[in-house]
Amino acid sequence: MVGGPIIAALYMESVATFSTLDNASNNDTAMEEIGKALGLEGKTRRLRCFGHILNLAVKALLFGHNSEAFEDDIQGNETLDAKAHELWRRKGPVGKLHNLIFWIHRSDSLTNLLRSLQLAAYSKSDDPVVRAKKPLDVIIDVVTRWLSTLYMIRRALLLKDFLEDLWYEQKSEWEGLVLRGKKSSSEMPLCLRDENKLEEKDWAIISLFNEVLQHFEYVLITLEGDGQQRKRKEGYIGAYGCPWDTLLGYEYLLGKMEVYKAAAHRYPDPEHFKVNINLCWKKLDKYYSRLDETPVYYAAIALHPAYRWGYFEDVWADRPDWIQTAKSLVEELYRSHYEPRIISRDRERGEPVTKKRRMYRNPFDKYREESRQAPTLLQPASSMTTLLQAEDAASSSTHAVGDEYSDWFRDVHKSDQNILDPISYWYERREEYPRLSQMALDVLSVLPMSADVERLFSTCGRMVRGDRARLDASTIGMTQTVRPWHCGGYIKSTEKLLEDVKVPGTDMLAEMSPAEAREATGGRITCTVPL
């Protein structure tokens, strides 16, 4: 097995648990092989990158049927010839907008004309703030990146009046040239032909797509982080990229798609819009129905003190069979992999649990907060008296010997609804629930998206540039390991950390003169890589 030596080299035999991968089918085979090496069932340890699923759903929303085939046809075509132009036009208002934006973006004269139209309009305003505004350029989209389409739409809506003025001005200019015999009508740019003009109905649909895609962006921003609690720009402490938000993200987006589908008759071109919304819903539902493949998604919510099973009993009230399946999967994971473990009791108390924040960044943030369960819902069919008794019992310094899994679900506190950082919560309770806390820490630390890891790929690529092509693999590995520790504030200086590191050949080089060392290393004595 290829992955075996890598797992051994990284000392992962005893700690590798779950993997977040994209939707490539060969990842199933890879996880089966890794599972064999670790003595696990590989399929149950695979999470599907939520970012890739969002991408597939949005492509279905924007481009309808056969969106993958459309992407293959378009990809690599940087000239937007007549064939590509027609392919985009058939995709409706967003496709027509793409053609217009691409036409302007590739032309310096049109870009300058767009800027001059804005400046002329701003100069006529009595408002000094408006007069001081700088002109904006169009944003070109990339077919493989749906966020770029959203950004293109947003900028186009801001520039709508100026884009229309530009179109009419160019149309009039070309018609004049044709009338004077200086140009043939067949030479007219495709974007200036009547069938390609963006009408008010088209702009209304583009605005609607902007509204719909905004919800996907809310979820994406929330789930693409690294899962670490830190102080945010707005001043609160919070984490993004948490596995318990994955199922909430599905529920939030599926609910939004159902709302738009039910109200499709109120929008322009209702049949086209309804079909695309339905295709998007089906794509989300396809992967939502596959959450049963791994217990991680269910366990991440069930072991979050602010949700527990009360969340499922709320959102799946009409599907008790789903709840039972989720409970069985989570309990089976605990009974088979965590309950048999021998746990050391030599622990230290951690930091206090982060307090609940009182602000929302976007509607999905609000949905997440509203999904937290009241204490009476966290423990169904229990009275407040029973709840208070449970709290008193839990406050005892020694936890009674018994079933950790069952005991914790009865151990409900009034303050559980306010828990923002479940990892700190479980870290503090690792003496009371040594096995269950290990399971909780494992599932709650899994990243729902590969975005943070992909950022590390880019960082490493920038480090190993052309003039550093001879860096040793161990140097690259050490630097990329130490860098996040340094950036995260876990270490203040790397000097002591690297004092005992032995780089192959350095002892021999230390005994050489500078000239001999330069000759032995091909002109380089040492290589310092900035963090």
N, C-alpha and C positions, 0 to 999 in steps of 0.2 A: 504493500500500500504506500502510495506517495506521501500521504499526509502523516504517516506514522513517525518518521524521523523528525519532521517539523514539530509535531506535538511533543516529542521527547526533548528536542532541543530547547523548546520554550517552557519545559517543566509543566506541561498542561495536563498530564495524565490524570491528576487528582482534582483538577479545578475546572477543566473544560466542561461546560454544561450545555449552553444554548448558543446557537449561531443565527445571526440575522443576515439573510442572503436575498439576492434579487430573484426574479421569477424564472430564470433559466432552468430548463428541465434537467440539465446535467447536475444541478445542485442537489437533486434528490439522491442521485448516485453517490455524489461526494459525501453527503451526510450519512448514507448507509455505510460507507467505508470508514468514515471517522467513528461512527457508532460502534462498529466492530472492534476498532482499535481501543475504544474506551469502555467496551462492555455495556453500551447503551443502545436503545432503539433510536437510530438516527433520525427517523422521520418525525418523531415527537419532539426532537430537540431543534427543529428548524423553524425559524420565524421568517415570514416574508416581509421584505422591506416595504414599509407602508408608503414610502415616497414613490416607489415604482408602481404600486397599485393606484395611487392618486394620479400618476401620469397616464396610466391606461384609461382610467375613468374620465379624465378631462379630455383626452383625445377622442373618446367616443362622444362626449358632449359637443365638442367643437366640430368634428369632422364626420360624425355619423358612422354608417356601416363601413367596414373594411378600412378603418383608420390606419391600421398597420400597413396595408398595401399602399395607401395614399402616401404615407411617410416614406416608404421605399421608393416610390415613383419620383417624389420631390427631392429627396435627399441628394446632395451633391450638385444640384442644378443651381449655379450661382448667377446665371444670366437671365433667368426668367424669360425663356423663349415663348413662342406662341402656344406650344403644347403645355408647358408648365403654367402659363397664365390661365389657360382654359381649365386646367385641373383645379387651380385655386378658385376660379370664378364659380365653378360648380358647387363649391362648398358653402355657398351662401354669402351673407354680408361680411363675415369675418374674412373669407377668402378674397372678396372684392377689396376690402380694406388692406389686406396684405399686399395685393397688387399695386394699389395706389401708393402705399408707404414705400414699397421697394422701388418703385419708379422715381419717387422724389429722392430717396436716400442715395441712389446711385448717380444722381445728377447734381453737380455743384451749382449750376445755374438755378435749378428748382429749389435747392436748399437755401440759397441766398434770397430767392424770391419769397420763400416762406418767411424768412427772417424779416425781410423788409416790410412785408404786409403786417407783421406783428408790431414792428417799431412804429409804423405809420399810424396804426390804431392806438397804440399806447400814447403817442405824442399828442393826440387830440383830447386826451382825458384831462379833466380838471383836478383829478386826484393825484397828488405828488407820488403816492406809493405806486400807482399804476404807471405813471410816466417813468419811474425808475426801474420798472421790470425789464429783465433781459429776455430776449427771444429764445424760444425753445426749438430744438430740432426734433424730427420724428425719431421713434425708436423702432428699429427693425427687429422682427421676431425670427426665431430659429425653430424649425418644425419639430426638432427633437426636444425642445425645452418649452413646456407649456407656460411657465411663468413669463417667458419672454413675450408670449402672445398676450398675456394679461397686461404686461407693461406697455406693449404696443397699443392696446385698446385704450388704456388709461390716458396715455399721451395724446392719442388721436381725439379722444373726447374733449380734452382741454383745448385742442387746436381745431376743433370741428369747423368753426366759422372761417378760419384762415385757410383750411384745406379746401373748403368749398369755394372760397374766393380764388384760390390758386387754380382750381379745376376750371372754373368759368373763364378766367383770364387766359389760360392756355388753350382752352377750347375755342374761344373767340379768335385768338391769334392764329391758330391753325386753319380755321374756317376762312379767315381773310387771305391766308397764303394760298389756299385751294382756289378761292374765287379769282385771285390774280394770276392763277396758273403757275405759281412758283412751286407748289407742292401738289402731289397727287393725293386724293382721299385715301388711297390704300397705304400711304406712308404715315398716316395719322397714328400716333401712339395708341396702343390698345386701351390704355386707361382712359383715353378721351372719347372713346366710342360710347354711344348712348347706353348700350346694354351693360356697360361697366360702371356707370355712374351710381354713386351712393345716394339713394333717395332717403327721404325722411323716415320711411318705414325701415330701411336698412340701418340707419343710425339708432332707431329705437331698439332694434334687436341687438345691435352691438352694445348698447348701454345695458341691456338686460343680461347679456353674457358677462359683462363687467361685474354686475351685481352677483351673479351666480358664482363666478370664479373667485370672488372675494371670500366666500365661505371656505373654498378649498385652500386658499392662501392662509386663512386663520388656522386651519388644522395643520397645514404644513409647517408653519412657523412654530407652532406649539410642539410638534413632534420631531423636528429635525435637530434638536439640541443634543448635548452630551449627557443629560440626566443629572448634572451636578447643581447643587444648591449654591447660589451665589447672589450677591447684590446686583440688581438690574439698574439700568439707566434711570428708570422711574423712581428708584429709591427703595423698592421692596425686595425681599428675599424670595427667590423662586427658582424652580428648575424646569427646563424644557427638554423634551426627548425622553419622556417617562413611559414605560410599557403599559401602565394602567390607563393611559389616555388613548390607547389604540382603539379599544372597543368603543369608548366614548366618541372617538372621531368617526367611526363607522356609523354609530347611531345618529350622531349629529348630521352628517352628510346625507344619509339615507332619508332622514326626516325632512331635510330641506328639499331634496329632490321630489319627495312625495307632495310637498306643499306647492312647488312650482308646477308639477304635473297636473295637480288638481285645478290650478288656476291658469292653465295654459290658454284657455279660451279668451282671456283678457288681454293677451299679448299679440303683437303683430305676427302674421304667419304662424298661427297656432299649431297646425299639424306638424310642420317641420320642427318647431321648437319642442313639441310634445314627444315626437319620435326620438330626438336627440337626448332629451332629459331621461326618457325611458331607457335608452341604451346605456347612459351613464349609470342609472340606478341598477341595471342588470349587472354591469361590470363590478360595481361595488358589492352587490349582493353575492356575486359569484365567489368573491374572496371572503366575504363575511361568513358565508356558509362553510368555509374551510377552516375556520378558527378552531374547530374540533380536532384538527390534526395535531395540535400541541396544547398542553394544559397551561402554558405560560400566560396567555391573555386572560384566562379566567382566574388563574391564581393571583395575578398581579392586582386584580380588583378585589378578589375575596380576601386577600391578606393585607389590603390597605385598610387601616382602622376606620377611615372616614366613609368607606363604601361597604365592605364585607359582602355577605349574600343579600343584604337588603337592597342593594342596587339592582341585582338581577330580578328579585321579586317585585321590584317596581317596574322596570322597563320590559320584563318578560312575563308580566302578570297573566297574559293569555296563552303562554307557552310553557306550562309546567314541565313538559318533557325536556325542553332545552335546559331548564334550571337543573333538573336531575342529572342530565348528561354532564353539565359543567361541574357539578359537585362531585360526581363519580371520577372525572378526570383529575381533578385537583387532589382529592383524597388518595387516589391511586398513586399519584406522584409522591405524596408524602409517605404513604405506607411502604412503598417499594424502595425508595431511594434515600429517605431521610430518617425515618423512624428507626431503622436498624443501626444507625451510626453511633459510634462511641464518642461521646463529647467530653472534652476537658472542661472542668469547672473553674479553671484559673483565668478569670476575666476581670476587666476593669470597667468601671462606669464610664459612659461616654458623655458627650455634650448634651445639653438640654435640647428638646425637640423644638424645631422652628415654629414660631407662632403663625397662625393663619393671617393671610393678607386680606385687605378689604378693598380691593380695586379690581377692575376688569380691563384688560387690554383690548378685547374684541368680543363679539357675541359667543364665540366658542369658549372663551374663558368663562363667561357668565354661565354657559351651559354646564361646564365642568363643575363650577361652584354649586349650582343648583342641584347637581346629581349627588352631592354628598348627602348621606343619610342621617336623619335625626336619630338620637339614641334609641327611641322606641322602635324605629325601623331596623336599626342595626341588629336588634334582638327581637324578632317577631314574637308576638303573643306574650310579651312580658310586660308586667305592670311597672310603674315607676318605683314602687316599693321593692320589687324584685331587682330592679336595676341598681338601686342604692345599696341593697344587700350585696350584690355582686361586686360593687365598687369597694365596699368595706372588706370583703374577703380578699380582693385582689391587692389591697394595700398591705397585706401581711408580708413580712420580710422573707418568709420562706414559702415557696410554691409547693402545694401538696403534690406528692408523687401520683401520677395518673397519666391520662391520655392528653398530651400537649395539644393535639389538633382539636379535640372536642372542647377541652378546657378554655382555649383561647376564644373560641366563638361564643362562649358564655361569659367571658371576661370583658364586659362592655362598660365603658366609662362615659359619663356625660360629655367629657371634653374630646372624645374621639372624633366627633364631627369637625373639629377645628384643626386636626392634624394635617399639616401641609407637607411635612417631610417624613414619609413612612420609613425610610431607611434609617434615620436617626431614631425613630420610634422603636424599630426592631433591634437596633444596636444596643439600646438601653435595656431591652428585655431579653438579652441573650442568656442571662442566668436563669430567668424564670422559664423560658421556652428555648432551650439550647438547640434542639433539632428543628423545630418549626421556624425559629428565627433564622437558621441557616438557609432553609428553603426560601423564606421570605426575602432575605438579602440576595439570594441568587436570582429569583424571578424579578424582583423589583429593580435590579441593576442592569437588566437586559435592555439594549437600545432598540427601539421599534423601527429605526431607520439607519441606513448605513452612511448617512450624510456626514457625520462627524469623522468616521474612519476615512471617507473619501477626501475630506479636507486634509487629513494627515498625508495621504498619497501626494496631494498637490504640494504640501509643505516639503516633503522629502524630495520631490522633483525639483523644486526651486533650490534646494540645498546642493543636490548632485548635478550641477550645471556643467557646461563644457569645460571650464577652467578648473573643475574639481573632479575630473573623470577618473583620477587615480586614487580617490579615497578608498581606504580599506572598508570592507563590509562591516567589520566590527566597529570601526569609528562611526560609520553611518548609523548602525544600530544603537550604539551608546548615546549618540547625540539625539536621535529621535525619541529615545526613552527618557532621557533627562529633560528634554525641552518641555514637555507638558508638566513635569514636576515643578520645574522652575516657573513656568507661566502661571501655574495654579497656586503658587506661593508655598508649596510643600517644602521646598528647599530655597535658601537664600543665596547660597554660593555653591559652585560646583567643584571648588578646589579640593576640599577635604574628600568629597565623594570620589574624585578621580585619582587621589594620591596612590591608592594601592592597585590601580588598574594597570595590568601588564599588557602592553601592545607588542605583538610579535616583532622581534628584531630590535627593540629599543635599547635593551641592555648592551647589545653589540655596538649599536650606534653611539652610545654614551662613551665608549672607550676610544672612539675614533676622533681624529682631528676634524675641524669643520670642513676642510677640503676633502678629506677621505669620505666623510659622511655625505657631502654633496655628490661625490662621484658614485657612491654606493646606492644612493637613492635617486639617481638621475636628475640631480639638480635641486631636490627638495629635501630639507632636513626634517622639518616638522610641518604639520598642517593644522592650523587652528580653525575650527568651525564655529562661527557665532551661534549662540542659542537663539 
